[in-house]
Amino acid sequence: MVRTLTALGILAAGSDPRCECTGGCGREHRKAGDGRCDVTDQPSHPLALVAPGHSATAAAQLDRHDLAAWCRACCTHAARSRAHDAAQHDGPDLLDLLTAGGDAA
């Protein structure tokens, strides 16, 4: 049985049970009209507490108010976006390698 954050009392009863992502995952959330993801906390799609921009070790030490309840899709897109950004900025560009090789000749 999957326990939702709402059922566990982590999200306050009566509060908006939607994913708290407002675009930090790299996607624009336009459907709801307020820029927030429209996935709700339910057993088939439970939300997870995450700390965008923090490592898992640092996130474990944060207060609940510093964490965000995100859906699986937003977590996945944020991870892909971070991996893509890391790949773009990791090491020299191919043109840099060609230029460096041309100067040696």
C-alpha positions in Angstrom: 0.0 0.0 0.0 1.4 3.4 -1.0 1.1 6.1 1.6 0.6 9.6 0.3 2.2 12.7 1.9 -1.3 13.9 2.7 -2.2 10.6 4.4 1.0 10.8 6.5 0.2 14.3 7.6 3.2 15.8 6.0 1.0 17.9 3.7 -1.5 19.8 5.8 -5.1 18.6 5.7 -7.1 21.0 3.6 -4.1 22.4 1.8 -3.6 22.2 -1.9 -2.4 18.6 -2.5 -0.8 19.4 -5.9 2.8 19.0 -6.8 4.6 22.2 -5.6 6.9 22.5 -8.7 6.5 25.9 -10.3 8.9 25.2 -13.2 12.1 24.2 -11.4 12.0 20.9 -13.3 12.5 22.8 -16.5 8.9 22.4 -17.8 6.3 25.2 -18.0 3.2 24.2 -16.1 0.4 26.0 -18.0 -2.6 23.8 -17.5 -3.4 25.0 -14.0 -3.1 28.7 -14.9 -0.9 29.5 -11.9 2.4 28.1 -13.2 2.2 25.1 -10.8 2.2 21.4 -11.8 -1.3 20.0 -11.7 -0.5 16.4 -10.4 -2.2 15.7 -7.1 -1.0 13.6 -4.2 -2.8 10.3 -4.5 -1.9 6.6 -4.2 -1.5 6.1 -7.9 0.8 9.2 -8.2 2.3 10.0 -4.7 4.3 13.1 -4.3 7.9 12.9 -2.9 9.7 15.4 -0.6 12.6 16.8 -2.5 15.1 19.6 -2.1 15.8 21.1 -5.5 19.3 22.3 -5.8 20.6 20.3 -2.8 22.3 16.9 -2.6 20.5 14.1 -0.9 22.8 14.3 2.1 22.0 18.0 2.6 18.3 17.5 2.0 18.1 15.0 4.8 19.1 17.8 7.2 16.7 20.4 6.0 13.5 21.5 7.7 10.1 20.6 6.0 9.7 24.2 5.0 12.9 24.0 2.9 11.6 20.9 1.1 9.1 20.7 -1.8 6.5 18.1 -2.6 7.1 17.1 -6.2 5.6 14.5 -8.5 7.6 11.8 -10.1 7.5 13.4 -13.5 8.9 16.7 -12.2 11.6 14.9 -10.3 12.6 12.9 -13.5 12.6 16.1 -15.7 14.7 18.0 -13.1 17.3 15.1 -13.0 17.4 15.0 -16.8 17.8 18.7 -17.0 20.7 18.6 -14.4 22.4 15.8 -16.3 22.0 17.7 -19.6 23.5 20.8 -18.1 26.4 18.9 -16.6 27.1 17.2 -19.9 27.2 20.6 -21.7 29.6 22.1 -19.3 31.9 19.2 -18.6 35.2 19.5 -20.5 36.3 21.4 -23.6 34.2 21.9 -26.6 35.0 20.0 -29.8 36.0 23.2 -31.5 38.4 23.9 -28.7 40.1 20.5 -29.3 40.4 21.3 -33.1 41.9 24.7 -32.4 44.4 23.4 -29.9 45.4 20.7 -32.4 45.8 23.3 -35.1 48.1 25.5 -33.0 50.5 22.6 -32.4 51.2 22.0 -36.1 
